[in-house]
């Protein structure tokens, strides 16, 4: 978000030929591209690993147990995901 702010702040001056503003916009673009790509790859890898672990891990069956107390009767369902 900050790099987008820097880019937008200097874009108009860069279009008018200001070399310093052009350098700032190029730097902001590089930083956003490099870090954005790294974060996207890391996020996709994390989703892939989590999916693998979820779908290949053991799946315990839910347990249903009666629940009785004074004036109440019910059932308790427990399980994990």
C-alpha positions in Angstrom: 0.0 0.0 0.0 2.8 2.4 0.8 4.5 1.8 -2.5 1.3 2.5 -4.4 1.1 5.8 -2.4 4.7 6.7 -3.4 4.0 5.8 -7.0 0.8 7.9 -7.1 2.5 10.8 -5.4 5.3 11.0 -8.0 3.5 9.7 -11.1 2.4 13.2 -12.4 5.9 14.7 -11.9 7.5 11.7 -13.6 5.2 12.2 -16.6 6.4 15.8 -16.9 10.0 14.6 -17.1 11.2 15.0 -13.5 14.1 12.4 -13.3 13.9 12.2 -9.5 10.2 11.4 -9.6 10.7 8.9 -12.3 13.3 7.1 -10.2 10.9 7.1 -7.2 8.1 5.6 -9.3 10.4 2.9 -10.8 11.6 2.0 -7.3 8.1 1.8 -5.9 7.1 -0.4 -8.9 10.1 -2.7 -8.3 9.5 -3.0 -4.6 5.7 -3.7 -5.0 6.4 -6.3 -7.8 9.2 -8.1 -6.0 7.5 -8.3 -2.5 4.0 -8.8 -4.0 5.2 -11.8 -6.0 7.0 -13.3 -3.0 4.0 -12.9 -0.8 1.7 -14.4 -3.5 4.0 -17.4 -3.9 4.2 -17.9 -0.1 0.4 -17.7 0.2 -0.2 -20.2 -2.6 2.3 -22.6 -1.1 0.7 -22.2 2.4 -2.7 -23.0 0.9 -1.3 -26.0 -0.9 0.4 -27.4 2.2 -2.7 -26.8 4.3 -4.9 -28.6 1.7 -2.5 -31.5 1.5 -2.4 -31.9 5.3 -6.2 -31.5 5.7 -7.1 -34.0 2.9 -4.4 -36.7 3.7 -4.6 -36.5 7.5 -6.6 -38.9 9.7 -10.3 -38.1 9.9 -11.6 -39.1 13.3 -15.3 -39.9 13.4 -17.6 -37.6 15.4 -18.8 -39.0 18.7 -22.4 -38.6 19.8 -23.0 -39.0 23.6 -26.2 -38.5 25.6 -26.4 -35.6 28.0 -28.7 -35.8 31.0 -29.0 -33.3 33.8 -31.8 -32.3 36.2 -34.6 -31.1 34.0 -32.7 -31.5 30.7 -32.0 -34.2 28.2 -30.0 -33.9 25.1 -27.1 -35.1 22.9 -23.5 -33.9 22.6 -21.7 -34.2 19.3 -17.9 -33.8 19.4 -15.4 -34.0 16.7 -12.3 -32.4 15.2 -11.4 -31.0 11.8 
